[in-house]
């Protein structure tokens, strides 16, 4: 949804959802569910689980829409953050369950995105890849690890051998640079 009209529409829908407007909620679902599904699918790499995650995401949106205006985020950034966090929570639960039962087969994952993920991500992926390539290599790897692979900030800080607050700063500044790049 390029342009401010799409952003304004989504913003307006979220604000109406905060007022418990069911029609606005239905329209918000129609307009954004495909993108949010793509986010969940990218993190979870499991279509049924991603579908469930999207349903949970929209429950959270319904319950927390009144908090949108205080975040200062763009509407899609806010929605994507909810979807990403929901998917990461599910991924962590899955990992915890796998380690608890000791079933190594649950840890196996196909590193290649499925056809659904490819079709959803094709349009914006090229732009995003171009913007990510403008970041330093370690910052780009951290952003991909956090926002595409679902690693926690602590995991990334350990992997890159930097303090946790440094990792937070890397990610915050990298996201700002990506946002600026995508808005060009």
C-alpha positions as a Python dict, from the first residue, in 0.01 Angstrom:
ca = {
    (1, 'X'): (0, 0, 0),
    (2, 'X'): (230, 274, -113),
    (3, 'X'): (157, 638, -50),
    (4, 'X'): (-1, 824, 233),
    (5, 'X'): (-360, 741, 129),
    (6, 'X'): (-304, 374, 217),
    (7, 'X'): (-133, 475, 539),
    (8, 'X'): (-415, 717, 622),
    (9, 'X'): (-676, 450, 545),
    (10, 'X'): (-509, 193, 768),
    (11, 'X'): (-459, 450, 1043),
    (12, 'X'): (-824, 547, 1024),
    (13, 'X'): (-933, 183, 1036),
    (14, 'X'): (-719, 115, 1344),
    (15, 'X'): (-866, 417, 1520),
    (16, 'X'): (-1218, 301, 1432),
    (17, 'X'): (-1134, -48, 1559),
    (18, 'X'): (-1032, 114, 1888),
    (19, 'X'): (-1391, 239, 1903),
    (20, 'X'): (-1506, -124, 1848),
    (21, 'X'): (-1626, -65, 1491),
    (22, 'X'): (-1670, -418, 1353),
    (23, 'X'): (-1698, -302, 991),
    (24, 'X'): (-1365, -122, 1024),
    (25, 'X'): (-1218, -438, 1177),
    (26, 'X'): (-1342, -647, 883),
    (27, 'X'): (-1199, -399, 634),
    (28, 'X'): (-868, -379, 822),
    (29, 'X'): (-850, -758, 803),
    (30, 'X'): (-919, -755, 428),
    (31, 'X'): (-659, -485, 363),
    (32, 'X'): (-375, -612, 584),
    (33, 'X'): (-417, -985, 652),
    (34, 'X'): (-216, -1094, 346),
    (35, 'X'): (88, -893, 449),
    (36, 'X'): (60, -998, 814),
    (37, 'X'): (24, -1360, 707),
    (38, 'X'): (346, -1322, 506),
    (39, 'X'): (526, -1191, 816),
    (40, 'X'): (402, -1482, 1027),
    (41, 'X'): (481, -1736, 756),
    (42, 'X'): (833, -1601, 713),
    (43, 'X'): (905, -1642, 1084),
    (44, 'X'): (719, -1969, 1145),
    (45, 'X'): (774, -2144, 809),
    (46, 'X'): (455, -2339, 870),
    (47, 'X'): (135, -2241, 690),
    (48, 'X'): (-124, -2375, 939),
    (49, 'X'): (67, -2226, 1231),
    (50, 'X'): (101, -1893, 1047),
    (51, 'X'): (-274, -1894, 980),
    (52, 'X'): (-339, -1946, 1352),
    (53, 'X'): (-89, -1675, 1439),
    (54, 'X'): (-268, -1426, 1210),
    (55, 'X'): (-595, -1501, 1388),
    (56, 'X'): (-423, -1432, 1722),
    (57, 'X'): (-274, -1114, 1574),
    (58, 'X'): (-618, -981, 1487),
    (59, 'X'): (-749, -1065, 1833),
    (60, 'X'): (-462, -856, 1974),
    (61, 'X'): (-536, -576, 1727),
    (62, 'X'): (-900, -575, 1838),
    (63, 'X'): (-797, -562, 2204),
    (64, 'X'): (-508, -316, 2169),
    (65, 'X'): (-614, -81, 1888),
    (66, 'X'): (-655, 200, 2139),
    (67, 'X'): (-278, 186, 2204),
    (68, 'X'): (-185, 254, 1841),
    (69, 'X'): (-187, 634, 1856),
    (70, 'X'): (57, 644, 2149),
    (71, 'X'): (322, 437, 1975),
    (72, 'X'): (411, 698, 1714),
    (73, 'X'): (469, 420, 1459),
    (74, 'X'): (329, 407, 1109),
    (75, 'X'): (16, 191, 1102),
    (76, 'X'): (176, -92, 901),
    (77, 'X'): (485, -88, 1123),
    (78, 'X'): (262, -122, 1428),
    (79, 'X'): (62, -408, 1273),
    (80, 'X'): (376, -584, 1148),
    (81, 'X'): (536, -555, 1493),
    (82, 'X'): (232, -725, 1647),
    (83, 'X'): (243, -1001, 1383),
    (84, 'X'): (618, -1048, 1417),
    (85, 'X'): (600, -1064, 1797),
    (86, 'X'): (311, -1311, 1786),
    (87, 'X'): (500, -1534, 1541),
    (88, 'X'): (819, -1515, 1748),
    (89, 'X'): (624, -1609, 2061),
    (90, 'X'): (487, -1914, 1879),
    (91, 'X'): (833, -1999, 1747),
    (92, 'X'): (978, -1983, 2099),
    (93, 'X'): (699, -2203, 2232),
    (94, 'X'): (768, -2450, 1953),
    (95, 'X'): (1142, -2446, 2030),
    (96, 'X'): (1075, -2486, 2402),
    (97, 'X'): (843, -2780, 2335),
    (98, 'X'): (1100, -2940, 2106),
    (99, 'X'): (1375, -2913, 2364),
    (100, 'X'): (1143, -3031, 2641),
    (101, 'X'): (1054, -3352, 2461),
    (102, 'X'): (1394, -3393, 2303),
    (103, 'X'): (1254, -3455, 1957),
    (104, 'X'): (1526, -3346, 1714),
    (105, 'X'): (1287, -3384, 1421),
    (106, 'X'): (1094, -3078, 1538),
    (107, 'X'): (1410, -2871, 1507),
    (108, 'X'): (1449, -2953, 1137),
    (109, 'X'): (1329, -2677, 916),
    (110, 'X'): (1341, -2609, 548),
    (111, 'X'): (1554, -2297, 499),
    (112, 'X'): (1384, -2210, 171),
    (113, 'X'): (1061, -2009, 184),
    (114, 'X'): (755, -2185, 49),
    (115, 'X'): (561, -2075, -258),
    (116, 'X'): (315, -1874, -49),
    (117, 'X'): (591, -1675, 113),
    (118, 'X'): (760, -1612, -220),
    (119, 'X'): (443, -1485, -383),
    (120, 'X'): (356, -1259, -91),
    (121, 'X'): (706, -1117, -55),
    (122, 'X'): (808, -1076, -419),
    (123, 'X'): (697, -717, -470),
    (124, 'X'): (850, -557, -166),
    (125, 'X'): (1140, -796, -124),
    (126, 'X'): (1351, -634, -397),
    (127, 'X'): (1310, -289, -243),
    (128, 'X'): (1383, -420, 103),
    (129, 'X'): (1689, -614, -16),
    (130, 'X'): (1824, -300, -177),
    (131, 'X'): (1779, -105, 144),
    (132, 'X'): (1930, -381, 358),
    (133, 'X'): (2233, -390, 129),
    (134, 'X'): (2296, -26, 221),
    (135, 'X'): (2353, -132, 584),
    (136, 'X'): (2687, -251, 720),
    (137, 'X'): (2719, -631, 693),
    (138, 'X'): (2690, -698, 1068),
    (139, 'X'): (2389, -464, 1100),
    (140, 'X'): (2220, -626, 800),
    (141, 'X'): (2278, -974, 948),
    (142, 'X'): (2135, -859, 1282),
    (143, 'X'): (1824, -711, 1118),
    (144, 'X'): (1765, -1028, 917),
    (145, 'X'): (1819, -1243, 1226),
    (146, 'X'): (1577, -1042, 1439),
    (147, 'X'): (1303, -960, 1193),
    (148, 'X'): (1312, -1244, 944),
    (149, 'X'): (1444, -1541, 1143),
    (150, 'X'): (1292, -1460, 1481),
    (151, 'X'): (1607, -1450, 1694),
    (152, 'X'): (1590, -1254, 2019),
    (153, 'X'): (1805, -950, 2081),
    (154, 'X'): (2001, -1152, 2340),
    (155, 'X'): (2068, -1430, 2086),
    (156, 'X'): (2192, -1175, 1834),
    (157, 'X'): (2406, -993, 2089),
    (158, 'X'): (2576, -1322, 2176),
    (159, 'X'): (2615, -1418, 1810),
    (160, 'X'): (2775, -1082, 1719),
    (161, 'X'): (2968, -1064, 2046),
    (162, 'X'): (2833, -723, 2146),
    (163, 'X'): (2649, -606, 2461),
    (164, 'X'): (2271, -636, 2456),
    (165, 'X'): (2221, -257, 2457),
    (166, 'X'): (2458, -224, 2162),
    (167, 'X'): (2245, -478, 1971),
    (168, 'X'): (1931, -281, 2055),
    (169, 'X'): (2097, 35, 1926),
    (170, 'X'): (2212, -141, 1606),
    (171, 'X'): (1861, -265, 1537),
    (172, 'X'): (1688, 64, 1620),
    (173, 'X'): (1924, 267, 1403),
    (174, 'X'): (1913, 10, 1123),
    (175, 'X'): (1533, 15, 1122),
    (176, 'X'): (1536, 393, 1101),
    (177, 'X'): (1773, 375, 804),
    (178, 'X'): (1556, 109, 637),
    (179, 'X'): (1247, 319, 692),
    (180, 'X'): (1416, 622, 536),
    (181, 'X'): (1530, 411, 242),
    (182, 'X'): (1186, 260, 184),
    (183, 'X'): (1025, 603, 195),
    (184, 'X'): (1249, 734, -85),
}
